[in-house]
Amino acid sequence: MTEHHTPEARTAVVLGGSHTGMLAARALAEFVDRVVVVERDALPEGAAPRKGLPQARHAHMLWSGGAQAVAELLPGITEALHDAGAHRLPVTTDMVALSAWGWFRRWPESHHVILAGRDLLDATIRAQVLADERVELVERAEAFGLVGTDAGTGTSADARTSARTSPRTSARTSAAVTGVRIRTHDGAERTLDAGLVVDATGRGSGAPRWLSALGLPAPERREVDSGLAYASRLYLAPEQARDGFPVINVQPDPRDGGPGRAGFLLPIEDGRWIVTLSGTRGGEPSADADDFVRFAREELRHPLIGELLDSAEPLSDVSCTRSTVNRRYFYERMPAWPENFVVLGDALAAFNPVYGHGLAVAAQSALILRDVIRRQGWAVPGVARAVQRAVARPVGAAWDMAIGQDVFYPGATEHGPTLRERLVAAYVGRLMYTATGNGRIARRVTDVTSLERGAEVLLAPSVLLAALAGPLKPALSGPPLTAEEMKAAGLR
């Protein structure tokens, strides 16, 4: 069955109804009569878990660069999140972080993060997006191919999951996507016609196969796998520490030659802490609930998180995952790109979650989608490729930060870090060391980690000179918790 609409009707289809997909739908609603969001799951009412988002059981944060993009797409969302229980924490004022080079000081606010459980974040955004009558949700359905014209012949093509074994590497005509094939939960198949299709289906995206079936060459791809495993658990914070408690972050030191073990404690809604522990090959945390606090106390570089958990009440079992590979498709480098097709979010680039940039990059990419169409027009030749090239900027920034550390763990890549990666890591290490005792450099670093500014700010002459000079203040001897915070958390 094919759905047809009047020639005047403008329809966009977004594949995936999670964070990226919902924001993409909001971005496109400005230009169309109808946005159809195709989602594999039955989405819950309110902030409840769902089968297709197992990563929701782990810690998430939305850096201010992403929060600003979400707020531009959805005015009033910041207030809605706050009303729902999310926290806004200033960076680095409310962060207690141990880096490989020592404890960071809690400098005056330069940026911020939004902290909430992933289910709450998604539900709040989803409610605002679906309140728009132009956005339609098709649940319990999955895309299995694109419909369009073949890049080699210009003839109609149905880009199903079975790709050609030898796709052509050059195109005489441009491929163009005209719709998408979906299969609903009862096995029925139909075609959704669309002037633009956005793939926001995440790590399991079928885009490489679909593009091959349209006669396009395989995209360049890179993976960096640190072997990281995650274990997370929810806790009820001590009563006096349920409001205004800082983020706690114990980072690994990749220079010590062993597995990289790290821990996050994030205050979220309803007086809870979500704690995520991680370790690379040979240092993975256990799924055993009885071992969770021991790992935090004995395996991390400082026992602070374990000590804090002694006074907290566990609310959940331990959830584990190994889906942490950094994987990027360089679609922007392809010699040809189909009209009317865009790939965003984890379908384009999936990052090791420990760095917390996936949500922000997705939001910035959705905003870019809107802005490029505003400038160039809806469904005009080349607009999809312009979007794909433009989103490579925030994707590339987060990619460089993610692999900058992961590439140094044994087995992460086949050949180890490149010379460029070694030189960049050495300079970034010097900057991080300087940031432990220089507030101006700490701000420049958070300019980049918050995704508010590009890495070029770290190459300014004044920053180079400061890095050469090193920290202006002596190293801290312990975590910079206040006496009030320690008392509230039950620490002596």
N, C-alpha and C positions, 0 to 999 in steps of 0.2 A: 504494500500500500504506500502510495506517495502522497504527501500533503502538498497541495498547491494553493497558492494565494494570488490575489490580484496582482498584476504587474506593478501597481503603485505601492503595494505593501512592502515595507522593508523588514526583513527578518534576519536576526543573528542567532546563531546557536553556540552555546558554551557547553563544552563537555567537562563535567565535574562541578559539583556543587559545594565544594569546601571553600576555604578562605580565598584562594586565588580565583576560583570560578565565580563566586558571588561578587567579588570586587570587579572582575571583568564584566559581569552582567550589568553592574551599576554603571560602569564606564560606557558601555555600549547603548544603554537605554536612552541616552541623550539623542541618538541619531536614528533610531528605528521605531517602528510601530510595535515590534514584538521581539523579545529576547527569550529564547527557549533554553533553559538550563537542564541538561540531561545528567541525572545523578544515579549511580549504581545502587546506593542505599535508599532505604526509607528514612528520610530525615526526621529527627525527633522534634517534638514540641518542647521548646525551651532548652536549657543547658543540660542535656543528657548525653551519655556516651552512645556511639554507634559503631557497628562492626567494621566499617571501612576506614576508620580513623584510629588505629591502635596507638599511634604516637600521641594521642591526646592524654594518655596516662603518664606522660613525661613532662618535664618542665618546659615552659614556653615563655618567651618575652618578646615584646614588640618594641624595638628601638624607635627613638623619636623620629628618625628619618622616615620610617614606615608609618608611624602614628600620624604624622603630618599628612602623608599621602592619603591615608584612610579618611582623615577628617576633611580633606578637600573633596573627596568623592562622596562622603556621607556627612554633611554638616550636622553637628549635634551629636555625633557618635561618641566623642570623648565624654560628654556629660552622661550619655546613656550607659556607657561602660562603668563610669563612676557610680551611677545610681544602682547598677547591677552588682556592685561590690568589687570591681577591679581597682587596683592601686596604681597611682602614678608616683614613681620614685625618682628623685633627682639623681643625676649622675655627676660626679662620683660621691656626692654628699651622703647618700644612703646606700653605699656599697662598701662592704668589707671584703677586700679581695687580696689574696696572696698570689702574686705572679711568680714566674720563674726567677725574677730578680729581686723579690722581696715584697713586703706589704705596701699596697698603695695607700696614700693618705686620702682622707675624705675631703676633697677640695670643694669649694663652692660650686653650685650647680652650673653645669655647662650644657647638658642635654638631659634626657629623661628616658625611662622605660615604662611601658604599660605592662602590669603583671596581673594575670588572671589564669584560671584554668582554661585549657584550650576549648572545652565544651562551652564555657560561658562566653568566651571571645567570639567563637563561631556563631553561637545562637543570637548574640546581640547584633552582629553584622547581618546575619541572615534575615532577621526580622525586619530590619530597615530596608534591605534590598527587595525582599518579596512584598513589601508594602506597596511597591510601585506596580501599578496595574499592567504596565508594559512587560513585566518579567513573569514568565510562566515556568513552573517547575514540573519536569517529567521525572518521577521517581522510579526506582527499581528498574532502571533501563541502562543499557550499556552500548556505547558506540563500537562498531566493529569494522568500520571503513569509511573512507571519504568517497564522494561522488564528484566527478569532474572530468576535465579533458586531459588526455595523455600528452606529456611534454614532448614526446617524440613524433607523434602523428597528428595531434590536434583533435583526435577522435574521442568520443565519450569513453570514460573509464570508470570502473567501479573498484575503488582501492580497498579491497577487503583484506582480511588478516593474512591471506596467502599471497605473499609478495613474489615477484618474479625472481628467478634464480640468478639472472644476469641482467640487471637493469642497465639501461643506456646511461652513458656518462656525459652525453651532450644532448642538448635539446634544440630542435629546429623551430619549435613553437613553444610558447609559454604554457605551462600547465595552469589550469584554473579550477578551483574548488567551487562546486555549485550546491553542495549539500552534504549530508552525512547519513549513513545507514546505522540504525539503532535496532536493538533487540530488547523487547520488554521481558518482564519476569515470567510471563506465560509462554514465552517462546515466539511470540509474534514479531515479525520484522516490518519495518517501514522506513521510508526515506523522508528526512526533513530537508526541504529546500532552504537555502540560506545565502544571503549576500556576503556573509563572513562567518567562518567557523573558528572558534578559539579552543585549542586543546589545553585544558587545565586538569588533566586526569592524573597527574602526579608521576611517581617513579615508574609506574607500570605502563606509561604511555605507549601506544602503538604507532606514534607518528613516524618513526623510521621505516616501518613496514609499509605504512600507507603512502609515504612519499615514493618509496621504491616502486609500488604498484602504479603510480602515476608516471613512471618513466624517469624519475630523478635519481641521481647517484646517492650512495650512502653518505650520511653526514659525518664529518670529523667528530670523534668522541674521545674524551679522556676521563679516566678514573683514577682516583687516589684513595686507597683503602687502608686506613690506619689500623683496621681490625678492632675498632672500638666497639665495646658492648656497654649497654645502658641498663641500669636497674633503678627504678623509681618507686617511691612510696609516699602516701599522704599522711600527714600528721596534724593533730590539733595542737596549736601552739599553747604554751603556758598562758594563763589568763591575762597576765600583765604584758605579754609580748604579742598580743593579737592585733595591735594597732600601732603603726609607725616603726615596725622592726625592719632593719636593713636587709638587703640581699647579702648572703654569705657565699663566697666563691673561693674555693681552693683549687688552684690551677696546677697542672703538671709542669715539670721541668724537662723538656726534651733533650737537654744537654747531658743528663745523667746516664744515658745509654740504656736505661731500663724501660719497662712499660710505663705509659703515661696514665696516671691515675688522677681523677679530678672529682670534684663534688660541687653541687649547687644547692643552696637552700633559698627558695623564693617564697615570700609571703604573698598569699593569694586571698581570694574572697572567703568570707565566713570564718575568719580567724584561723585559717589553715596554713600550713607550710607544705609545699611540695618539694621533695628532696630527690635529686637525681645524682647517682654515683656512676662513674664510668671508668673504664680501663681498657687499654689497648692489649694486643696479643700478649698473653702470659700474665696479665694483671687484671683480668675481667672480674667484676663483682659477681656475687652468687645470687641466685634467685631465692635462696633460703632466707626467710624473714628473720631467723635468729642470728644470721650473720651480717645483717644490714648495718647495724650500729657498730659492730666490731670493725667492718671494713672502713667505715667513715672515721673511726677513731685511730685505727692502727695502720691502714694502708695509704691514706692520704698524707701529704707532706706536712699537714698540721692537724691535730685532733679536734679542732673547734667544732666542726659540724657534728661529730659524734658526741661531744660534750653537750651540745645544745639539745640533741635528741634524747638525752637521758631524762629531761624534764618535759618531754612532749609525749602525747598519746597517739599511738599508731591508729590510723583509720582505715587502712587498706592493706591488701597483700602487696607483695613486691611484683612489679611488672618489669619485664625484661625485653630488650630488642637488640638486634644486631644490624638493623637497617640504617647504617650510618655512612655508607660509601659516598664520597664526593664523586658525582658523575655530571659531566657537562657535555651537551651537544652544541657544537659550534655552527648552528644553522645560519648565522649571519655571514658565514664564509662560503656558503654553497654557491656554485656558479650560476644556479638558477633557483628561483623560489616560486611556488605557485601563487597565483592571485587568490585573495580571499581566504587565506589560511594563516593563523598565528599560533605559536606555541608559547605558553607562559608557565611560570611556577616551577614545581619540581619536574614537570615534563620536559622542561628546558634545561634546568640545572638544579640538582639536589645537593645540598650541602650537609656536611657533618653537623648534626643538630647542636652540638656542644657550643657552637659559636653564636647561636641564636639569631641568625640573619635571614632565614627562610621566609618568615612572615613579612618582614620589612621589604625584602626584595620583591615579593609578590605584589605588595601594595603599590610600590613605586612603579612596577611594570604595568599594572592596571591603569595607573594615572597616565603613564606614557602612552598607552593604547588610546585613551581618550584624547590626549593632547595632539598626537600625530593626526588622528582623524579630523580633529577640529581644524588643523592647519591645511591638510591636503584634501579633505573631503571624504565622503562615504563611498566605499566600493570603487574608487578611481584606480586606474592602473598604477601599480607600484606601491600602494599604501600599505599593503600587508608586509611587503619586504622592508619598507621604511620602519614599521613598528618593530619587526624582528631585529633589525640592526640597532635601533634605539634602545631596546631593552637589554642589549648586550652590555651597556654601560653599568647599570647597577648590578647585573649578574656578574660581570667581570670583577667589580670591586669586592663583592662578597666571596667570589671564587678565590681571588688572590689571598684574602685573609684566611680562608678555610684551609687551603692547601699549604699556605706558608709555614704552618707548623706540622700538619699531618704528613707531609711528604718526607719528613725526617724519621718517621717510625719505621723499623725494619719490616720489609715486605709491603710497604704502602704502594710502591711502584716497581716496575720491573728493573729499572736502571738507577733508581735513587734520585735525589734532587739534582736539578741542573745547576750549572755554575751561576746562572742568574738567580735561581731560587736560593742558593747559598749566600750570595752577596746581599740580596734583599733581606733574608732572615738575619744576617749579621747586623745590618743597619737597624731593622725593626727592633732587634734585641737591645741595641744600644739606646734607642728611643724609649723603650719600655723601662729600662734601668733608669734613665734620666727622669722619666715621669714619676718614679717613686718619690722623688724629692724636688720636683720642679712643676708647679701648678700650671704654668703657661704651656709646657710641653704635654702635660696630662690632658689639657684641654684640646690641643691639636690632635692628640691620639684619639680622644673620644669624638672629635669632629668626624673622624674616618670610621671608627667602629660603630657609631650611631647611624652611619650612612647619610649624614647630612651634608658632608663635603667629600670630595674625591681625594685620593691618596697624594695628589700633587701638592697639597698643603704641607705634607711632611718633607718636601724637598725645598721649601723656602730657605733662603740663606740664613735667616735668624734661627730656624729650627736646626739646620745643619750645625751651626756654631754651638747651639745649646747642647746638642747631642755629643759634640766633641768635648764640651766642658763637663758633662755629667750632672748628676743631681746636685741641687744647691743645699739640700737639707740632709742630715744623717739618716741612715736606714732606721726604720721602726723595729723595735725589738719584739713586738707582738701585735696581735690584731687590734685595730683602732676602734674597739667598742667603747661606748661611754659607760660610766659607772651605772647609770640608770638602765641602760640596755642589758648589762650583765646581770643586774639584780632582777630585772623583769624576766629574763630567760632562765633564771635559777642557777647562774654561774657565780662562783665565789670570787 
